Amino acid sequence: MKNTKIIAIALMVVLGLFTISWLVSSKAYVKPALNDSLSEFSGEKAFEHVNHLVQKIGPRPAGSKSELKAAQYIAYILRQNGWKVREQPFSKVVVREPSLLQKEQQVELISSQNIIAELPGTRPETIVAGAHYDSATFNVPGAVDNASGVGVLLELARVLSQEPHEETYQLIFFGAEEYGLVGSQFYASQADLSAVQWMLNVDMVGSPIEIDAAGKKSTPPELVKQVTALAAESRVPFRLSRDTILMTRESSQGGSSDYSSFLDQGIPALGLGIYGRPEGYFHRPEDSIERVSLEDIQNVGEFTHHLLTTVKMERMGPHEWDELYLPFQIGKHVLILPGYGVRIAAILTFLLTGFMLMKFYKGRTKKPLDFKKVLGILGTLLLLSVLVVGVSGIGELIWGWIKQVNLLYGAHPLVFVIARAGIALGVLILLTSWFYKLPVVRDPQVYWITGVMILLGITLVLALTRIDLAFPFVFWLLCLNLQFFLPNPILVLIGPYFLGWLHFELLNSHQWMSYYQALHKYFLVFLGVYSLLLIPFLLAAMHVGAARTQVLKKRLIQARRPALLVTVLLILAIGLVPAFTRDYPQVIIVQEEWSGSDDGKVQVFSDEPLPGQVVNDLSGQKGKQIYVPILNEKPPISVEAVVVETIKDSIRTLTISYNLKYAREPYLTRLRFESDYPFEVRTDDYLPMSKLPKKLQLKGAQQSSGTYSLILQRTPPQKNSIQISIETQGVINCSVEALFPDPSPRILIQHPLVSTDYKIRFQENFEF
């Protein structure tokens, strides 16, 4: 009778969750009034703009002369189509704090400009569309990223200017996006946004479209509903991205593109891009005009036009909205569970769990729980989890050592994810096939209660932090609760479904490579996290298996040899997977290097061993680098330094004056400071102190080696005279560095599986 009541309560909870989801989803697929006017958007004309930016102007890094030419071209086209245009120049200091992958603090002065165009309407309501026009570096043409988005908006400027409209339209072309959304952040922080209804950003045109609703804040669900409904109505293939645990760019610069700067100011905004993991040309010299699809330009242009003329928001200006909603995409349909629905689901699951725990303890009064045995189970499973997770990467470890390649997974990451999962499963089967010999508890309820307690603890911590991030564990906890009454392998497998879904979304995102690199670099941290997450899964499996010990024991013993065979085959198969392909080539840098007044040299190097063909062509030796001397030529820069020193209370104050003479202006200059003692830098010549974020001091950050370091750098315009002041107790090592593009390199690398960066680098070291 008691079990019947508990089952009834559990079914009511499940029914309640499904009812909430159904009620919400029934309102989620809102069909906005589709604009019936035929779009005159011309993909050919948009493509002409893309071609001009890529072929006639070329790479457009922030602050460069070519970026300025692009800005002038954009302003000209907009004025030709009757838009009111103004330029918004800016110089902003960007601080990149030390992180897991970047140990040194880096402070940069970024100079660029935004181009702002307005087409007034009869009403004040304003709709903003944006695209950045800079490219990643001086070696990157930036065709897809993001001349394609600029071309779409420039053609839309022509189309919109010929149509009757009531709303005011604004088109904003952002500079310095690639440095961390600098242009859009500057604009959004300075502009009057009180009349803005919503903002749409176009960054990388392609198919399928990613409707990106993820920034430091989330796009309002009302806007997500309208845009996804219109995409479904227009039969545009799309995927919805949302900021889940691992999908947000948690940096000081915000989300993945310029719409995030508007979300930060409380303006509804989202972005259109290309769904999936970036192709190998992303931020590379191969991002050329051949990568741009005329068909994609046409389709995205028409869709963007429909959005700008159809989507309406009820409110104007900055405001708050529900950010804790969860969207679920099923085909072309998007279901949205609002924040209050997530809270209700969590509360009901917590209540059900608490009720079941109380009933569990009351039902075991005659047979109390032995916590020593529980701890023994946890210890055993923790060891098992560590072994399974740790050994899962043995294939990459072995072949990385054999091939001397750090990024085996670069070209085919999905293959390595599947291989890791397969090896982990094989090792798990092998280890658990001997598990029955250990003196562990055979009581299924003990496994269930232990798993529930662990999951409940994790879920409560996450729920108190951010309720939407706790949802995958709420779902898992609910499955484990139901498993008490219906012990079934299906519930064991679907419990962590949403955690797997998060990793699938991560795999198909721009963050995948940095995540996987961090996983390898900080292996012990990830080993601990994934080992802990594996324990509830194993406990759930043991709860089901303990009821059928003999059958399970027999099946596991039978699976030993197949599991061992599959594990070995997977490890061997990893060696057959190419580390580099035509789509994901090896990155090689050909860098002309100068140090002070010494003769220069050309260094050809890579993080991986250089291909044999390249080594033979340069008559070098096998390895990761080759040097070729440059004789009887002067360096591109000469640097003179004068220092005045004063000492007070054992503190040295160094006033250093640099005089730089350029044979040609570099794109980037950098001052790097290192000392064994803490130090503080002051300069108004190189980085205006007035532009620094409040309370920021230019101090050396301590490294793992114990030394202190700080990097200051700036884009053009560069200065010939620089004065800085340094306070320290010890000796300061300072290097002056400059980086130039190399349009006519001395050494050309031609190899089908290689992507080459050509650079000129100057460095001179001083010790004060």
Backbone hydrogen bonds, N-H to C=O, Kabsch-Sander energy under -0.5 kcal/mol:
donor,donor_aa,acceptor,acceptor_aa,energy
5,K,1,M,-1.9
6,I,2,K,-2.2
7,I,3,N,-2.7
8,A,4,T,-2.3
9,I,5,K,-2.4
10,A,6,I,-2.7
11,L,7,I,-2.7
12,M,8,A,-2.1
13,V,9,I,-2.3
14,V,10,A,-2.4
15,L,11,L,-2.9
16,G,12,M,-2.6
17,L,13,V,-2.4
18,F,14,V,-2.5
19,T,15,L,-2.3
20,I,16,G,-2.5
21,S,17,L,-2.3
22,W,18,F,-2.4
23,L,19,T,-2.9
24,V,20,I,-2.4
25,S,21,S,-2.9
26,S,22,W,-2.1
27,K,24,V,-1.3
28,A,24,V,-0.7
29,Y,25,S,-1.1
30,V,28,A,-2.0
31,K,29,Y,-0.5
34,L,32,P,-0.8
43,G,41,F,-0.6
46,A,42,S,-2.0
47,F,43,G,-2.5
48,E,44,E,-1.6
49,H,45,K,-1.4
50,V,46,A,-1.9
51,N,47,F,-2.8
52,H,48,E,-2.1
53,L,49,H,-2.2
54,V,50,V,-2.2
55,Q,51,N,-3.0
56,K,51,N,-0.7
56,K,52,H,-1.2
57,I,52,H,-1.3
58,G,53,L,-1.7
60,R,140,V,-0.5
64,S,61,P,-2.0
68,L,64,S,-1.7
69,K,65,K,-2.2
70,A,66,S,-2.2
71,A,67,E,-2.2
72,Q,68,L,-2.3
73,Y,69,K,-2.3
74,I,70,A,-2.6
75,A,71,A,-2.4
76,Y,72,Q,-2.0
77,I,73,Y,-2.3
78,L,74,I,-2.2
79,R,75,A,-2.3
80,Q,76,Y,-2.1
81,N,77,I,-1.0
81,N,78,L,-0.6
82,G,79,R,-1.7
83,W,78,L,-2.1
84,K,118,E,-2.6
85,V,83,W,-0.6
86,R,116,I,-2.4
88,Q,114,N,-2.9
90,F,112,S,-2.6
92,K,110,I,-2.7
93,V,691,K,-0.6
94,V,92,K,-0.6
94,V,108,E,-3.0
96,R,94,V,-0.6
96,R,106,Q,-3.4
97,E,95,V,-0.7
99,S,102,Q,-4.0
106,Q,96,R,-2.3
107,V,711,I,-2.8
108,E,94,V,-2.9
109,L,713,Q,-2.2
110,I,92,K,-3.1
110,I,108,E,-0.6
111,S,109,L,-0.5
112,S,90,F,-2.4
114,N,88,Q,-2.1
115,I,173,F,-2.4
116,I,86,R,-2.9
116,I,114,N,-0.5
117,A,115,I,-0.5
117,A,171,L,-2.9
118,E,84,K,-2.3
119,L,169,Y,-2.9
123,R,166,E,-2.8
126,T,195,A,-2.8
127,I,168,T,-2.6
128,V,198,W,-2.2
129,A,170,Q,-2.7
130,G,200,L,-2.4
131,A,172,I,-1.8
133,Y,174,F,-2.1
134,D,174,F,-0.7
135,S,60,R,-1.4
140,V,137,T,-1.3
143,A,287,D,-1.9
146,N,144,V,-0.7
147,A,142,G,-2.1
148,S,143,A,-1.8
150,V,146,N,-1.9
151,G,147,A,-2.8
152,V,148,S,-1.9
153,L,149,G,-2.0
154,L,150,V,-2.6
155,E,151,G,-2.0
156,L,152,V,-2.2
157,A,153,L,-2.0
158,R,154,L,-1.1
159,V,155,E,-2.1
160,L,156,L,-3.2
161,S,157,A,-1.4
162,Q,158,R,-0.6
162,Q,159,V,-1.2
163,E,160,L,-1.3
168,T,125,E,-3.0
169,Y,119,L,-2.1
170,Q,127,I,-2.4
171,L,117,A,-2.3
172,I,129,A,-2.6
173,F,115,I,-2.9
174,F,131,A,-1.7
174,F,172,I,-0.7
179,Y,176,A,-0.5
180,G,177,E,-2.1
181,L,177,E,-2.6
182,V,176,A,-1.7
183,G,175,G,-1.2
185,Q,181,L,-2.2
186,F,182,V,-2.2
187,Y,183,G,-2.5
188,A,184,S,-2.9
189,S,185,Q,-1.8
190,Q,186,F,-1.1
190,Q,187,Y,-0.9
191,A,187,Y,-2.5
193,L,191,A,-0.8
196,V,193,L,-1.4
197,Q,126,T,-3.3
198,W,126,T,-0.7
199,M,268,P,-2.0
200,L,128,V,-2.7
201,N,270,L,-2.0
202,V,130,G,-2.6
203,D,201,N,-0.6
203,D,272,L,-2.7
205,V,144,V,-0.6
209,I,237,P,-2.3
210,E,273,G,-1.9
211,I,209,I,-0.6
211,I,239,R,-2.7
212,D,210,E,-1.0
212,D,271,G,-2.8
213,A,211,I,-0.7
213,A,241,S,-1.8
215,G,213,A,-0.5
215,G,217,K,-1.4
219,T,213,A,-1.6
223,L,220,P,-0.6
224,V,220,P,-2.0
225,K,221,P,-2.7
226,Q,222,E,-1.7
227,V,223,L,-2.4
228,T,224,V,-2.5
229,A,225,K,-2.0
230,L,226,Q,-2.2
231,A,227,V,-2.1
232,A,228,T,-2.3
233,E,229,A,-2.4
234,S,230,L,-2.3
235,R,232,A,-0.8
236,V,231,A,-2.6
239,R,209,I,-2.3
241,S,211,I,-2.3
241,S,239,R,-0.5
244,T,242,R,-1.4
247,M,244,T,-0.7
248,T,244,T,-0.7
250,E,248,T,-1.4
251,S,249,R,-2.2
254,G,251,S,-1.1
256,S,214,A,-0.8
260,S,257,S,-1.8
261,S,258,D,-1.0
262,F,258,D,-0.6
262,F,259,Y,-0.9
263,L,259,Y,-1.8
264,D,260,S,-2.1
265,Q,261,S,-0.6
265,Q,262,F,-0.7
266,G,263,L,-1.9
267,I,262,F,-2.5
270,L,199,M,-1.6
271,G,212,D,-2.1
272,L,201,N,-2.8
273,G,210,E,-1.6
275,Y,208,P,-2.7
275,Y,273,G,-0.5
276,G,508,N,-0.8
282,F,279,E,-2.0
284,R,281,Y,-2.2
287,D,284,R,-2.1
288,S,286,E,-2.6
291,R,288,S,-2.0
292,V,289,I,-1.6
294,L,292,V,-0.5
297,I,293,S,-2.3
298,Q,294,L,-2.3
299,N,295,E,-2.6
300,V,296,D,-2.9
301,G,297,I,-2.1
302,E,298,Q,-2.4
303,F,299,N,-2.3
304,T,300,V,-2.9
305,H,301,G,-2.2
306,H,302,E,-2.2
307,L,303,F,-2.3
308,L,304,T,-2.5
309,T,305,H,-1.8
310,T,306,H,-1.1
310,T,307,L,-0.6
311,V,307,L,-1.9
317,G,196,V,-2.4
319,H,266,G,-1.9
323,E,321,W,-0.5
326,L,337,L,-2.8
328,F,335,L,-3.2
330,I,328,F,-0.5
330,I,333,H,-3.1
333,H,330,I,-2.0
335,L,328,F,-3.4
335,L,333,H,-0.5
337,L,326,L,-3.0
337,L,335,L,-0.5
342,V,338,P,-2.1
343,R,339,G,-2.3
344,I,340,Y,-2.5
345,A,341,G,-2.6
346,A,342,V,-2.3
347,I,343,R,-3.0
348,L,344,I,-2.9
349,T,345,A,-2.0
350,F,346,A,-2.7
351,L,347,I,-2.7
352,L,348,L,-2.6
353,T,349,T,-2.6
354,G,350,F,-2.8
355,F,351,L,-2.8
356,M,352,L,-2.5
357,L,353,T,-2.4
358,M,354,G,-2.2
359,K,355,F,-2.2
360,F,356,M,-2.4
361,Y,357,L,-2.5
362,K,358,M,-2.3
363,G,359,K,-2.2
364,R,360,F,-0.7
364,R,361,Y,-0.6
365,T,362,K,-1.1
371,F,369,L,-0.9
374,V,370,D,-1.7
375,L,371,F,-2.6
376,G,372,K,-2.0
377,I,373,K,-2.4
378,L,374,V,-2.5
379,G,375,L,-2.6
380,T,376,G,-2.3
381,L,377,I,-2.8
382,L,378,L,-2.5
383,L,379,G,-2.0
384,L,380,T,-2.3
385,S,381,L,-3.0
386,V,382,L,-2.5
387,L,383,L,-2.1
388,V,384,L,-2.5
389,V,385,S,-3.0
390,G,386,V,-2.6
391,V,387,L,-2.5
392,S,388,V,-1.2
393,G,389,V,-0.5
393,G,390,G,-0.9
394,I,391,V,-2.1
397,L,393,G,-2.0
398,I,394,I,-2.7
399,W,395,G,-2.4
400,G,396,E,-2.3
401,W,397,L,-1.7
402,I,398,I,-2.2
403,K,399,W,-2.9
404,Q,400,G,-1.0
405,V,400,G,-1.2
408,L,406,N,-0.6
410,G,407,L,-1.4
411,A,579,A,-0.6
416,F,412,H,-1.2
417,V,413,P,-2.1
418,I,414,L,-2.6
419,A,415,V,-2.4
420,R,416,F,-2.6
421,A,417,V,-2.4
422,G,418,I,-2.8
423,I,419,A,-2.9
424,A,420,R,-2.7
425,L,421,A,-2.3
426,G,422,G,-2.5
427,V,423,I,-2.7
428,L,424,A,-2.3
429,I,425,L,-2.4
430,L,426,G,-2.2
431,L,427,V,-2.6
432,T,428,L,-2.6
433,S,429,I,-1.5
434,W,431,L,-1.3
435,F,432,T,-0.9
436,Y,432,T,-0.6
437,K,434,W,-1.4
438,L,435,F,-1.8
440,V,438,L,-2.1
446,V,443,D,-0.9
447,Y,443,D,-1.1
448,W,444,P,-2.0
449,I,445,Q,-2.7
450,T,446,V,-2.1
451,G,447,Y,-2.3
452,V,448,W,-2.6
453,M,449,I,-2.2
454,I,450,T,-2.0
455,L,451,G,-2.5
456,L,452,V,-2.9
457,G,453,M,-2.0
458,I,454,I,-2.3
459,T,455,L,-2.8
460,L,456,L,-2.5
461,V,457,G,-2.0
462,L,458,I,-2.2
463,A,459,T,-2.7
464,L,460,L,-2.0
465,T,461,V,-1.0
466,R,462,L,-3.3
469,L,466,R,-0.9
470,A,466,R,-0.9
470,A,467,I,-0.5
471,F,467,I,-0.5
471,F,468,D,-0.7
473,F,470,A,-0.8
474,V,470,A,-2.2
475,F,471,F,-2.7
476,W,472,P,-1.7
477,L,473,F,-2.7
478,L,474,V,-2.3
479,C,475,F,-2.2
480,L,476,W,-2.1
481,N,477,L,-2.0
482,L,478,L,-2.3
483,Q,479,C,-1.8
484,F,480,L,-0.7
484,F,481,N,-1.0
485,F,481,N,-0.5
485,F,482,L,-1.0
486,L,482,L,-2.3
491,L,488,N,-0.7
492,V,488,N,-1.4
493,L,489,P,-2.1
494,I,490,I,-2.5
495,G,491,L,-1.3
497,Y,494,I,-1.7
500,G,496,P,-1.8
501,W,497,Y,-2.2
502,L,498,F,-2.0
503,H,499,L,-1.5
504,F,500,G,-2.0
505,E,501,W,-2.4
506,L,502,L,-2.1
507,L,503,H,-2.4
508,N,504,F,-1.5
509,S,506,L,-1.0
512,W,509,S,-1.1
515,Y,511,Q,-2.3
516,Y,512,W,-2.8
517,Q,513,M,-2.5
518,A,514,S,-2.1
519,L,515,Y,-2.1
520,H,516,Y,-1.8
521,K,517,Q,-2.5
522,Y,518,A,-2.8
523,F,520,H,-0.8
526,F,522,Y,-1.9
527,L,523,F,-2.6
528,G,524,L,-2.0
529,V,525,V,-2.1
530,Y,526,F,-2.7
531,S,527,L,-1.9
532,L,528,G,-2.0
533,L,529,V,-2.0
534,L,530,Y,-1.5
535,I,531,S,-1.0
537,F,533,L,-0.8
538,L,534,L,-2.4
539,L,535,I,-2.5
540,A,536,P,-2.4
541,A,537,F,-2.2
542,M,538,L,-2.5
543,H,539,L,-2.1
544,V,540,A,-1.6
545,G,541,A,-2.8
546,A,542,M,-2.7
547,A,544,V,-0.7
548,R,545,G,-1.4
549,T,546,A,-0.8
552,L,548,R,-2.8
553,K,549,T,-2.9
554,K,550,Q,-2.1
555,R,551,V,-2.3
556,L,552,L,-2.8
557,I,553,K,-2.2
558,Q,554,K,-2.1
559,A,555,R,-1.5
560,R,556,L,-0.5
560,R,557,I,-0.9
563,A,559,A,-2.6
564,L,560,R,-2.6
565,L,561,R,-2.8
566,V,562,P,-2.9
567,T,563,A,-2.4
568,V,564,L,-2.4
569,L,565,L,-2.6
570,L,566,V,-2.5
571,I,567,T,-2.1
572,L,568,V,-2.4
573,A,569,L,-2.9
574,I,570,L,-1.7
575,G,571,I,-0.6
575,G,572,L,-0.9
576,L,573,A,-1.6
577,V,573,A,-0.5
577,V,574,I,-1.2
581,T,584,Y,-1.7
586,Q,753,L,-2.9
588,I,586,Q,-0.6
588,I,755,S,-2.8
589,I,605,F,-2.9
590,V,588,I,-0.5
590,V,757,D,-3.2
591,Q,589,I,-0.7
591,Q,603,Q,-2.9
592,E,590,V,-0.5
592,E,759,K,-2.9
593,E,591,Q,-0.6
593,E,601,K,-3.7
594,W,761,R,-2.3
596,G,763,Q,-1.0
598,D,595,S,-1.9
601,K,593,E,-2.0
602,V,628,V,-3.6
603,Q,591,Q,-3.1
603,Q,601,K,-0.6
604,V,602,V,-0.5
604,V,626,I,-3.0
605,F,589,I,-2.3
605,F,603,Q,-0.6
606,S,624,K,-1.9
610,L,623,G,-3.0
615,V,611,P,-2.2
616,N,612,G,-2.6
617,D,613,Q,-2.4
618,L,614,V,-1.7
619,S,616,N,-1.1
620,G,615,V,-2.6
626,I,604,V,-2.2
628,V,602,V,-2.3
630,I,600,G,-2.7
638,S,661,K,-1.8
640,E,659,N,-2.1
642,V,657,S,-2.3
644,V,655,T,-2.2
646,T,653,T,-2.0
648,K,651,I,-2.1
651,I,648,K,-1.7
652,R,650,S,-0.6
652,R,728,T,-3.4
653,T,646,T,-3.2
654,L,652,R,-0.6
654,L,726,I,-3.0
655,T,644,V,-2.8
655,T,653,T,-0.6
656,I,654,L,-0.7
656,I,724,I,-2.7
657,S,642,V,-3.2
658,Y,656,I,-0.5
658,Y,722,I,-3.5
659,N,640,E,-2.7
660,L,658,Y,-0.5
660,L,720,N,-3.5
661,K,638,S,-2.4
662,Y,660,L,-0.5
663,A,636,P,-3.1
664,R,636,P,-0.7
667,Y,739,L,-1.8
668,L,739,L,-1.8
669,T,714,R,-1.8
670,R,737,E,-2.7
671,L,712,L,-3.5
672,R,670,R,-0.5
672,R,735,S,-2.2
673,F,710,L,-2.9
674,E,733,N,-2.2
675,S,708,Y,-2.0
676,D,731,V,-0.5
680,E,727,E,-1.8
681,V,698,L,-3.2
682,R,725,S,-2.8
685,D,723,Q,-0.7
691,K,688,P,-1.8
692,L,689,M,-1.3
696,L,693,P,-2.0
698,L,681,V,-0.5
699,K,697,Q,-1.9
700,G,679,F,-1.9
701,A,709,S,-3.1
703,Q,707,T,-3.2
706,G,703,Q,-1.7
708,Y,675,S,-3.1
709,S,701,A,-1.9
710,L,673,F,-1.9
711,I,105,Q,-2.0
712,L,671,L,-2.9
713,Q,107,V,-2.2
714,R,669,T,-1.9
715,T,109,L,-2.0
722,I,658,Y,-2.2
724,I,656,I,-2.4
725,S,682,R,-3.0
726,I,654,L,-2.4
727,E,680,E,-2.4
728,T,652,R,-2.3
729,Q,678,P,-0.6
733,N,674,E,-3.1
734,C,732,I,-0.6
734,C,766,F,-2.8
735,S,672,R,-2.2
736,V,764,E,-2.7
737,E,670,R,-3.0
737,E,735,S,-0.6
738,A,762,F,-2.2
739,L,668,L,-2.8
740,F,760,I,-2.9
742,D,758,Y,-1.0
750,Q,748,L,-0.6
751,H,749,I,-0.5
754,V,751,H,-1.6
755,S,586,Q,-3.3
757,D,588,I,-2.4
759,K,590,V,-2.3
759,K,757,D,-0.5
760,I,740,F,-2.0
761,R,592,E,-3.6
762,F,738,A,-2.6
763,Q,594,W,-2.1
764,E,736,V,-2.0
766,F,734,C,-3.1
768,F,732,I,-3.0
